[in-house]
Amino acid sequence: MTKFLLAVHVLAAIVAIGPVTVAASMFPPAARRAIEAPDDVRAAETLQLLYRICRVYAVVGVAVPVFGFATASNMHVLGSAWLITSIALTALAAVVLAALVLPRQTALVEGVAEDGAKGATRQATARLAMFTGVFNLLWAVVTVLMIVRPGSTTGA
């Protein structure tokens, strides 16, 4: 049962978190292109698509910690420091995505800028890129902790 839970946990991470990190990273430059060419329908459609990917896969990504907890429970490692750190970083990544990345994407998709000026919009895309980078960095650290965890039985 542990191998099954671990396999589902890893597959969920690949299938759900991978698209969010890639689409979120592509969003700020796509937003800049859409802002600079307001009549470009394709740029607006690309922005909508990236936003939809981020929203949908963020919801699907809930499966990652669910199966992670089930796997950790079966492996009896719930109290391990590396796992507690991973849980905390995963929670932080979820907060960054839900509170900082997705709302800013929403504002940009809806064409809302801080003061309606082009400069403010570019500033908004820069902030979004920064928060997206933090989100991606958190997931990278969690991934490394999951691969090279202390007490690993892989011999690594």
C-alpha atoms as one frame of an Amber mdcrd trajectory, in Angstrom:
protein
   0.000   0.000   0.000   2.873   2.395   0.757   4.316   1.978  -2.738   0.930
   2.717  -4.274   0.442   5.852  -2.143   3.972   7.014  -2.897   3.469   6.467
  -6.628   0.205   8.429  -6.613   1.844  11.183  -4.528   4.753  11.528  -6.972
   2.498  11.346 -10.044   0.177  13.966  -8.561   3.173  16.217  -7.910   4.380
  15.847 -11.481   0.974  16.179 -13.121  -0.401  18.962 -10.892   2.485  21.046
  -9.609   4.547  20.936 -12.802   1.930  22.697 -14.949   1.286  25.339 -12.274
   4.965  26.212 -11.960   5.450  26.393 -15.730   2.231  28.300 -16.488   2.784
  30.704 -13.581   6.315  31.379 -14.838   5.064  32.034 -18.366   2.260  34.327
 -17.183   4.164  37.584 -16.401   5.894  37.821 -19.806   2.618  36.899 -21.514
   0.861  39.627 -19.514   3.480  42.159 -20.606   2.924  41.180 -24.239  -0.850
  41.486 -23.831  -0.497  44.902 -22.174   1.849  46.207 -24.856  -0.431  45.007
 -27.652  -3.996  45.478 -26.364  -5.478  44.628 -29.770  -3.624  41.306 -30.037
  -6.351  38.705 -29.528  -3.858  35.849 -29.438  -1.905  37.478 -26.579  -5.117
  37.863 -24.582  -6.092  34.247 -25.282  -2.652  33.041 -24.167  -3.014  34.981
 -20.939  -6.460  33.440 -20.335  -5.122  29.954 -21.019  -2.164  30.322 -18.643
  -4.471  31.704 -15.967  -6.898  28.789 -16.398  -4.036  26.283 -16.146  -2.844
  27.882 -12.907  -6.327  27.900 -11.358  -7.310  24.369 -12.377  -4.022  22.697
 -11.523  -3.819  24.566  -8.206  -7.034  22.784  -7.223  -5.788  19.442  -8.563
  -2.550  20.046  -6.628  -4.405  19.487  -3.363  -3.976  15.773  -4.089  -0.209
  16.114  -3.570  -0.256  16.801   0.184  -3.245  14.501   0.691  -1.374  11.520
  -0.725   1.827  12.788   0.872   0.273  12.620   4.334  -1.111   9.153   3.618
   2.305   7.977   2.429   4.127   9.504   5.403   1.641   7.962   7.796   2.157
   4.503   6.260   5.924   5.002   6.418   5.701   6.209  10.053   7.737   9.363
   9.329   5.170  12.030  10.223   7.410  13.331  13.026  10.575  13.551  10.930
  12.164  17.006  10.720  12.592  16.861   6.930   8.900  16.032   6.514   7.726
  18.730   8.912   9.907  21.215   7.016   8.450  19.994   3.715   4.912  20.338
   5.068   5.597  23.878   6.254   7.161  24.859   2.923   4.283  23.268   1.011
   1.790  25.220   3.112   3.769  28.399   2.490   3.826  27.684  -1.258   0.043
  27.210  -1.197  -0.389  30.546   0.585   1.900  32.304  -1.896  -0.077  30.824
  -4.793  -3.518  31.521  -3.332  -2.838  34.930  -1.793  -0.157  36.474  -3.998
   0.020  34.814  -7.417  -3.561  33.967  -8.420  -5.127  37.287  -7.309  -2.497
  39.247  -9.250  -3.088  37.062 -12.269  -6.812  37.756 -11.927  -6.203  41.508
 -11.807  -3.994  41.380 -14.887  -6.391  39.173 -16.812  -9.213  41.562 -16.020
  -7.043  44.417 -17.203  -6.855  46.046 -13.794  -3.679  47.962 -12.995  -2.810
  49.721  -9.756  -3.364  53.237 -11.179  -4.431  52.427 -14.704  -1.079  53.550
 -16.145   1.123  51.372 -18.303   4.029  51.790 -15.854   1.936  50.502 -12.977
   0.933  47.500 -15.047   4.543  46.644 -15.839   5.273  47.035 -12.131   2.397
  44.641 -11.384   3.851  42.051 -13.768   7.263  42.443 -12.121   5.758  41.843
  -8.679   3.853  38.863 -10.007   7.076  37.461 -11.479   8.757  37.857  -8.076
   5.963  36.049  -6.210   5.906  33.350  -8.881   9.654  32.885  -8.408   9.164
  32.497  -4.651   6.414  29.933  -5.276   8.643  27.965  -7.665  11.622  28.147
  -5.317   9.549  26.765  -2.445   8.479  23.813  -4.600  12.061  23.216  -5.694
  13.200  23.037  -2.060  10.345  20.676  -1.190  11.258  18.479  -4.142  14.890
  18.317  -3.050  13.835  17.470   0.517  11.638  14.672  -0.817  14.477  13.232
  -2.907  17.437  13.677  -0.561  15.736  13.309   2.783  17.682  12.486   5.930
  17.362   8.834   6.839  16.519   7.886   3.282  16.534   4.203   2.534  17.786
   4.847  -0.993  21.375   5.078   0.186  21.736   8.573  -1.300
